[in-house]
Amino acid sequence: MGPGLTGGERPLPRALHLRPSALVAVAVGGLIGTSARYGLGRWFPVGAGGWPVTTFAINVLGALLLGFLLEALIRSGPDTSWRQVVRLGAGTGALGSFTTYSALAVDTDLLLRDGHLLAAVTYALGTVLAGLLATGLGIALAARLGDRRSAP
């Protein structure tokens, strides 16, 4: 018996962040998401002082996909087994690294430093509001798809 266990008790499950499968899922997903974000940034660069359209689009698309993914996973059953691996790999890893709110902060700061107040404000607020709407849309789409699948 382990420490603190008496006769018929089962040991507590290993913390999720200590499970190798969880770490691998997040790492592989992170590699994919970061690579996609980097590639899009290289293919669609934004000039100095320009409104960061690429980062905006990445963040909004990521919010939509994350809303859809999480709603679809919730509707498919408990957060265990393959659902947990998909949530960690695709959600936390891929979409968490694909979206880049740190770049939102840096781009906003650069716009402010360069004297582009209106661009900075519309970019920062626009990203957050569009991300919120996109997340809601993703949730609604997954819910509608789930409802169609469960209809007789």
Secondary structure, DSSP 8 states (H G I E B T S, - for coil): --TT--TT-------GGG-HHHHHHHHHHHHHHHHHHHHHHHHS---TTS--HHHHHHHHHHHHHHHHHHHHHHHH--S-HHHHHHIIIIIIIIIHHHS-HHHHHHHHHHHHHTT-HHHHHHHHHHHHHHHHHHHHHHHHHHHHHHHHHH--
